[in-house]
């Protein structure tokens, strides 16, 4: 069955903070309900912990590293799931149950296998 990345966009927050406990209960409930579709995923630490890596001059060029997010936005990529679903319609139905769908947004994108299948 095809794989879909469900990219979670929410306000920039620390999911491990005690004040996120109620939200995390909603994500655990989603895991219980959709566990048969979930093949991977995790929450991401806040963008303040991000490191941006660029290579100037193509492969082998100068490596330039900077702290923090690439751009300031109201919503950030805060987590992801790897979903196995029969088709895009099923992936959308599963993604609609992720709490980020009503607290922010969920982008669903087909995964292109590296083996070309």
For each residue, the residues with C-beta under 8 A, 3 or more apart:
1: 84 85 86
2: 84 85 86 87 91 110 111
3: 39 82 83 84 110 111 113
4: 82 83 84 85 88 91 95 108 109 110 111
5: 80 81 82 83 107 108 109 110 111
6: 41 80 81 82 83 91 94 95 98 106 107 108
7: 77 80 106 107 108 109
8: 77 78 79 80 81 98 100 104 105 106
9: 75 76 77 78 100 104 105 106 107
10: 13 75 76 78 79 100 103 104
11: 74 75 76 78 103 104
12: 46 47 48 69 75 76 78
13: 10 17 20 46 78
14: 17 20 45 46
15: 20 23 24 43 78 79
16: 20
17: 13 14 20
18: 21
19:
20: 13 14 15 16 17 23 24
21: 18 24 25
22: 25 26
23: 15 20 26 27 99 103
24: 15 20 21 27 28
25: 21 22 28 29
26: 22 23 29 30 99
27: 23 24 30 31 43 98 99
28: 24 25 31 32
29: 25 26 32 33
30: 26 27 33 34 97 98 99
31: 27 28 34 35 38
32: 28 29 35
33: 29 30 97
34: 30 31 37 38 83 94 97
35: 31 32 38
36:
37: 34 83 84 85 90 94
38: 31 34 35 41 81 82 83 84
39: 3 82 83 84
40: 81 82
41: 6 38 79 80 81 82
42: 79 80
43: 15 27 78 79
44: 77 78 79 80
45: 14 49 50
46: 12 13 14 49
47: 12 50 68 69 76
48: 12 68
49: 45 46
50: 45 47 67 68 69 70
51: 65 66 67
52: 65 66 67 68 69 70
53: 63 64 65
54: 63 64 65 66
55: 58 59 60 61 62 63 64
56: 61 62 64
57: 60 61 62
58: 55 61
59: 55
60: 55 57
61: 55 56 57 58
62: 55 56 57
63: 53 54 55
64: 53 54 55 56
65: 51 52 53 54
66: 51 52 54
67: 50 51 52
68: 47 48 50 52
69: 12 47 50 52 72 73 76
70: 50 52
71:
72: 69
73: 69 76
74: 11
75: 9 10 11 12 104 105
76: 9 10 11 12 47 69 73
77: 7 8 9 44 80
78: 8 9 10 11 12 13 15 43 44 100 104
79: 8 10 15 41 42 43 44 100
80: 5 6 7 8 41 42 44 77
81: 5 6 8 38 40 41 98
82: 3 4 5 6 38 39 40 41 111
83: 3 4 5 6 34 37 38 39 91 94 95 108
84: 1 2 3 4 37 38 39
85: 1 2 4 37 88 90 91 94
86: 1 2 90
87: 2 90 91
88: 4 85 91 92 108 110
89: 92 93
90: 37 85 86 87 93 94
91: 2 4 6 83 85 87 88 94 95 108
92: 88 89 95 96 108
93: 89 90 96 97
94: 6 34 37 83 85 90 91 97 98
95: 4 6 83 91 92 98 101 106 108
96: 92 93 101 106
97: 30 33 34 93 94 101
98: 6 8 27 30 81 94 95 101 106
99: 23 26 27 30 102 103
100: 8 9 10 78 79 103 104 105 106
101: 95 96 97 98 104 105 106
102: 99
103: 10 11 23 99 100
104: 8 9 10 11 75 78 100 101
105: 8 9 75 100 101
106: 6 7 8 9 95 96 98 100 101
107: 5 6 7 9
108: 4 5 6 7 83 88 91 92 95
109: 4 5 7
110: 2 3 4 5 88
111: 2 3 4 5 82
112:
113: 3 116 117
114:
115:
116: 113
117: 113
